[in-house]
Amino acid sequence: DGGITQSPKYLFRKEGQNVTLSCEQNLNHDAMYWYRQDPGQGLRLIYYSQIVNDFQKGDIAEGYSVSREKKESFPLTVTSAQKNPTAFYLCASSKAPGETGNTIYFGEGSWLTVV
Amino acid sequence: KNEVEQSPQNLTAQEGEFITINCSYSVGISALHWLQQHPGGGIVSLFMLSSGKKKHGRLIATINIQEKHSSLHITASHPRDSAVYICAVSSDGGTSYGKLTFGQGTILTVHP
């Protein structure tokens, strides 16, 4: 079945370390996204990519980096510069504008805790 | 003030009740999404609306563009409907489905 796979599900990081969250999709979607969710707050967009080898900052990109070398993969690195990285991270992909049907698909998320 | 406001924040219902969750937004939008988040964290897209009304099973979503308001209705609610329901809007002129601004979510609990 087509879908989005995020890994790991749970990750513990020591302060000062970089960590990379994986996101893979087999839906043949051009666009992919990373969001962050904090308790009691709505999701916020970190980075997005509408095509391979191109990506754009979202609303809260500071302290994060991404790459988009392959259509199916959009890894997110949480760097040591991110002041408060403990959160739930969601990856998504979407159809091209104008396509009909279910337009956006989400992964199961990754819980990152700084210890 | 948030650009997307949902009400209520928490909703408790008895099985079989008709449920309404409301979403108001303050920006011009190209589309509005209703999403469902289960306790494990995964999110499923329920509807994408740009006008009018959509129905899928026991779920109905409506939008009033002039009033900048949308509602999600659940008829004959069931305990398996218990989840967080999230309203999100796209205001980038339709260039990307996923560049969204999200509401804080409504926690729905349906008791048997």
HADDOCK unambig.tbl for C-alpha pairs under 7 A between the chains (distance, minus, plus):
assign (segid A and resid 33 and name CA) (segid B and resid 98 and name CA) 6.76 0.50 0.50
assign (segid A and resid 40 and name CA) (segid B and resid 104 and name CA) 6.73 0.50 0.50
assign (segid A and resid 41 and name CA) (segid B and resid 104 and name CA) 5.25 0.50 0.50
assign (segid A and resid 42 and name CA) (segid B and resid 102 and name CA) 5.43 0.50 0.50
assign (segid A and resid 42 and name CA) (segid B and resid 103 and name CA) 5.38 0.50 0.50
assign (segid A and resid 42 and name CA) (segid B and resid 104 and name CA) 4.12 0.50 0.50
assign (segid A and resid 42 and name CA) (segid B and resid 105 and name CA) 6.76 0.50 0.50
assign (segid A and resid 43 and name CA) (segid B and resid 102 and name CA) 5.81 0.50 0.50
assign (segid A and resid 94 and name CA) (segid B and resid 97 and name CA) 6.17 0.50 0.50
assign (segid A and resid 94 and name CA) (segid B and resid 98 and name CA) 6.33 0.50 0.50
assign (segid A and resid 97 and name CA) (segid B and resid 94 and name CA) 6.45 0.50 0.50
assign (segid A and resid 97 and name CA) (segid B and resid 95 and name CA) 6.07 0.50 0.50
assign (segid A and resid 97 and name CA) (segid B and resid 96 and name CA) 6.04 0.50 0.50
assign (segid A and resid 97 and name CA) (segid B and resid 97 and name CA) 6.54 0.50 0.50
assign (segid A and resid 102 and name CA) (segid B and resid 45 and name CA) 7.00 0.50 0.50
assign (segid A and resid 103 and name CA) (segid B and resid 97 and name CA) 6.79 0.50 0.50
assign (segid A and resid 104 and name CA) (segid B and resid 45 and name CA) 6.52 0.50 0.50
assign (segid A and resid 104 and name CA) (segid B and resid 97 and name CA) 6.74 0.50 0.50
assign (segid A and resid 104 and name CA) (segid B and resid 98 and name CA) 6.67 0.50 0.50
assign (segid A and resid 105 and name CA) (segid B and resid 44 and name CA) 6.79 0.50 0.50
assign (segid A and resid 105 and name CA) (segid B and resid 45 and name CA) 6.79 0.50 0.50
assign (segid A and resid 106 and name CA) (segid B and resid 42 and name CA) 6.83 0.50 0.50
assign (segid A and resid 106 and name CA) (segid B and resid 43 and name CA) 5.69 0.50 0.50
assign (segid A and resid 106 and name CA) (segid B and resid 44 and name CA) 6.60 0.50 0.50
assign (segid A and resid 107 and name CA) (segid B and resid 42 and name CA) 6.14 0.50 0.50
assign (segid A and resid 108 and name CA) (segid B and resid 41 and name CA) 6.06 0.50 0.50
assign (segid A and resid 108 and name CA) (segid B and resid 42 and name CA) 4.06 0.50 0.50
assign (segid A and resid 109 and name CA) (segid B and resid 41 and name CA) 6.28 0.50 0.50
assign (segid A and resid 109 and name CA) (segid B and resid 42 and name CA) 6.16 0.50 0.50
